[in-house]
Amino acid sequence: MIMKKKIIVLILAAVLLSIVLIVRLEIFEISYDEAIEINFTNAGVDLSGTLYLPDTPPPYDLVFFVHGDGPQDRTSNGGYAFMMNHLLDEGIACFSYDKAGVSKSEGNWLAQTMKDRSDEVEAAIKVLESTISIDRKGVLAFSQGGWVTSELSKAGARIDFIVNVGGAIDWMDQHIYYETKVGERRNYTDKQKKDYLSYVRSYDALIVKNDYEGYVDFVLKHDYEKPMSKERFHFAYLNSDANAIEGMKTMTVPFLGLFGGKDQNVDVYESHKVYDETFKAIGKENYELHIFPDATHELLKGKYQDNDTLLLIHSFLIGDNIYAGGFLDTLSSWINNLP
C-alpha cells in the first residue's frame, strides 16, 4: 500500500513538472494575435519575413527589426522572442525577415553592403504599407544594423523613428576595439596586446586592399587564428569603409540610442559621445541616448557575459528579466510617447 502511494505521488509530481515545463517553454514563443508571411523582392532577390500583429485594432505602430552580424533568421534564432512579446503586449506590431541566404530568403548576406541591406528594408516597408494600416513605423537595429540605419537616413527612407542598440561609428575602429577586448580576455601582457593589435592592423590593411591571398599568407605565419573564409573576407572588404556619421548628419526623425556599459564589441562611450556631438552640431533635439551600466552588447544583464549556460537557465526561469533593468520599458515607452 505504501509503495502504491509513493508511485502515485511520483506520477503526480511528474505530471505537475511536465505542466510547469510546458507553461514555461511557452515564453520562448512569440505571442501574436495574427502572423502574416511577408514576401518581397529587392535587386531581383526574393526575401521572406513575418509580420506579427498585437491584439489591438489598426492602425498599428510598427517596429522593423534590423539584424546585426551573422546568418540570422527572422527571429534571430529565437533571440527576439522576449523583445517582440514585450512590444506586442504594448500594442506595437513587429516585423523581421530572414537575412539573404538564410531560411526562406534567397541571396547571400555575405555579398552585401550596408546600403544593400537598407535597400531591402525600404523594399519590405512598401509591401508592409500595402498589407496593413500603419500609424508610425520605425526600425530597431542591433549592432551592425546601426550602419544600415545610417544608410536609411542618407536615402531619406520613409520611416518615422530609429532605435539603435549597441551601434558603432566606424567599421575598422570598431574592429580594433573588439580585438583589444579579445586580448584582454586572453590575459595578454602589455607587450602581447601591442603585438596582437599590430597583427590585427596589418591584416586589416590587407582587407582594405582586398588582398585575400596576402591575408591568408600573413595569418598562417602567426599563431593567433585560422584565416577567415574568402566570402567573409570579401564581406569585410565591401564594408570596411562603413561609417555612421554622414547618416547621422541627415537624420531628421526621432532617434533612440541604447548601449550596454559592459559591451565587449563596441566602444559605447565613444559611440555615445559621437552621436551626442554630431546631433548637437546639426541642432538635432529629438533624440535620446542611454547607457545601461551593467549591460552587455545585447543589453543583457552583465552576469550573462560569456555565460551561455546561465543565460539559458535564467531565460527559462525569469523570462525577459534577463535584460538590463529598464531596457524594455525604455524602448516601448519611448515609441508609445512619440509625437
C-alpha positions, 0 to 999 in steps of 0.5 A, a space after each residue: 500500500 505504501 509503495 502504491 502511494 509513493 508511485 502515485 505521488 511520483 506520477 503526480 509530481 511528474 505530471 505537475 513538472 511536465 505542466 510547469 515545463 510546458 507553461 514555461 517553454 511557452 515564453 520562448 514563443 512569440 505571442 501574436 494575435 495574427 502572423 502574416 508571411 511577408 514576401 518581397 523582392 529587392 535587386 531581383 532577390 526574393 526575401 521572406 519575413 513575418 509580420 506579427 500583429 498585437 491584439 489591438 485594432 489598426 492602425 498599428 505602430 510598427 517596429 522593423 527589426 534590423 539584424 546585426 552580424 551573422 546568418 540570422 533568421 527572422 527571429 534571430 534564432 529565437 533571440 527576439 522572442 522576449 523583445 517582440 512579446 514585450 512590444 506586442 503586449 504594448 500594442 506595437 506590431 513587429 516585423 523581421 525577415 530572414 537575412 539573404 541566404 538564410 531560411 526562406 530568403 534567397 541571396 547571400 548576406 555575405 555579398 552585401 553592403 550596408 546600403 544593400 541591406 537598407 535597400 531591402 528594408 525600404 523594399 519590405 516597408 512598401 509591401 508592409 504599407 500595402 498589407 496593413 494600416 500603419 500609424 508610425 513605423 520605425 526600425 530597431 537595429 542591433 549592432 551592425 544594423 546601426 550602419 544600415 540605419 545610417 544608410 536609411 537616413 542618407 536615402 531619406 527612407 520613409 520611416 518615422 523613428 530609429 532605435 539603435 542598440 549597441 551601434 558603432 561609428 566606424 567599421 575598422 575602429 570598431 574592429 580594433 576595439 573588439 580585438 583589444 577586448 579579445 586580448 584582454 580576455 586572453 590575459 595578454 601582457 602589455 607587450 602581447 596586446 601591442 603585438 596582437 593589435 599590430 597583427 590585427 592592423 596589418 591584416 586589416 590593411 590587407 582587407 582594405 586592399 582586398 588582398 585575400 591571398 596576402 591575408 591568408 599568407 600573413 595569418 598562417 605565419 602567426 599563431 593567433 587564428 585560422 584565416 577567415 573564409 574568402 566570402 567573409 573576407 570579401 564581406 569585410 572588404 565591401 564594408 570596411 569603409 562603413 561609417 555612421 556619421 554622414 547618416 547621422 548628419 541627415 537624420 531628421 526623425 526621432 532617434 533612440 540610442 541604447 548601449 550596454 556599459 559592459 559591451 565587449 564589441 563596441 566602444 559605447 562611450 565613444 559611440 555615445 559621445 559621437 552621436 551626442 556631438 554630431 546631433 548637437 552640431 546639426 541642432 538635432 533635439 529629438 533624440 535620446 541616448 542611454 547607457 545601461 551600466 551593467 549591460 552587455 552588447 545585447 543589453 543583457 544583464 552583465 552576469 550573462 557575459 560569456 555565460 551561455 549556460 546561465 543565460 539559458 537557465 535564467 531565460 527559462 526561469 525569469 523570462 525577459 528579466 534577463 535584460 538590463 533593468 529598464 531596457 524594455 520599458 525604455 524602448 516601448 515607452 519611448 515609441 508609445 510617447 512619440 509625437 
